[in-house]
Amino acid sequence: MKRIENFKSIIDKYDIIFFDAFGVIKTYQGLMPGIEKTFEYLLAQGKEYYIVTNDASRSPAQLAESYHKNGLSVITSDRIISSGMLTKEYLDLKVDDGIVAFLGTPESSHYIESSGLHTLPVREIDSSNIDKVNALAFLDDEGFDWCADLNKTVNILRKRTIPVIVANTDRAYPVSIHDVGIAIGGIAAMIESIIGKQFIRFGKPDSQMFMFAYDMIREYRPITKKQIVMVGDTLQTDILGGNKFGLDTVLVLSGNTLAKDADNRITSTGIVPTYICDSAVVDLTGFRF
């Protein structure tokens, strides 16, 4: 594990950079201050970059648009690899018909609808259609009543033996410099423990997420894992997932992992990044484009 002062030195070592989104590129207040310099440098050096995210709340096009609105137009939809894309692939292969019930916003159901399946929010499932529910997806922590709809979810899954997909494995996300909010992965884990069934999870730290991205890139260029680095703010997802897949990893201290906690968390979890850096913002002092 090596401490890095300037993220520029990370970019210089690798051909492809995988970035987590929340806590790395953006925060609860918007874009990470100065992150546009990182992408300017990436473009100047001819480096490839992808946003590898557990955010299944919106489609890649909608996620890209959110960056554009904040002035970061270089993140286009083809640069976003979301756990929702793996959810779509699974549904295409494993669920032929019927209803896919979901917890999340209407926007988050994009992935299910793009598979040609009929979708309904959990709140609209009742005795007239429960027998047609052939899958249930946890997509986002917003867009439903936490009390009524979570209770309904528990009872749907008690009555129906169906695949349950967790499209975002994150259990929490930072909402301020000191506080976190409960993410859909945390909600799914609670319900999983209540009903005693194992759900299907997509996203980091699962290696399938990284294989999906790796295979996509190898379709148009030769690449090895040594040429890729994963940058994230969370040990249990970004860093563990990158390590398991055989990538070098960078833990940035701008999101879920605070500088004062980093050493203790690394020691207690045994999850060791290749590098630690304060943020993914490059210092271009003295550099000319």
Phi, psi and omega in degrees: 000126184235134177275131183246131181277323185234121182300340177306323182292334175291312180302320182295338185271341190233159178267331182228131179247124171264123177251135161290163183266289188285127182092352180240305180261324181228161179231184177297343180261353184130209180294147174299126182304125179089358185295337178299331178296323179299315182285330172299317181291319176303314180294319180297327181268000179069030180271149175268152179212147178219146173265110182256102194232147173274006181283107178252019185284338181213165179289162175306321179295319179291322177296318178298319180299325179294327175289319181300319181297336179262009174092011180248077186284349182284349175268100181260168186299329180286353178261004183248124177242109187250150175300336176297332179293324176289325176300315178301315181300317179297313181298321178302322186273328194246341183240111187274322186205188179084196184258137167255110176280149182215154169252121182155185177278163175303324180296325183291338181283001178309316185295323179288314181297327180289347175271002178079016181263155178278128182245148173215136172296151182308324183298340181264004176274130179213191185296339182279341184226359184299329181290346179264358179282114184250359175193158176224136184236132170267113188246318185206155182273003178241167174095010179208165178276116186299326181279297186296315186283330176288322174298318179296320178301315178303317184283329173299315184284342172285330184266335185241129174268093187223158175293140178240121185252129174255106187278346178224110185278352180300131180268338179206161177214149182289132176248348173203180182296338182245338190245156176236160173247158179281124179268171185296331176296325176291320177296316180298319180297322178297313182291325177301318180290330181289315185267350176071029177241153181263129181268164177264121184249138174238147179115172178297139014268009182299134181295338180300326178298317181286324177296321177302313180293317182298314180295323179299317181291320183291350176292335183236357177202147174288139183206150172239163181296333180293343181270359185243142173231140179257129182246123181207170182250000185233124182297315189286346179243291185298309187284314178300315181297314178298316179300315181298326181277352178093019179264153165291150185227151176235121173268118176260146187258040184246006184219246186294329182255113180275153183304319183290342182256347192303308184298317180296320181292320178297317180294316185287327181270335186075010179266111189246117176285160175291320181225157168235136180218148182301318180201175178267014178273128181274149172261112184259022178303123179084354179268137178241134178282000000 
